[in-house]
Amino acid sequence: MRRLRLYHRPGCHLCEQMQEQLEPYRRNGRLDLDLVDVDMVDTDLSSYLERIPLLETPQGESLCEYFLDEDALLSYLDGG
């Protein structure tokens, strides 16, 4: 199982859409998803506010912003 981080904001329709698209990967055990609400984190995440939803690796590499890039996701999940 691979881990990813999704930066999101409640009420953001693009964030909700990406989370829904990631759900099947989480349910089938291919993905462990950490959700980060940019409004609830104490550190300065202002640079993320313009980029949400943002899906990134634990190392901080961005896989996609705004819309799910399934090719990038599958490459990551397959070890790429």
Summary of the structure (lengths in Angstrom):
residues: 80
radius of gyration: 11.9
end to end distance: 13.3
largest distance: 33.4
contacts: 206
relative contact order: 0.26
helix: 34%
strand: 26%
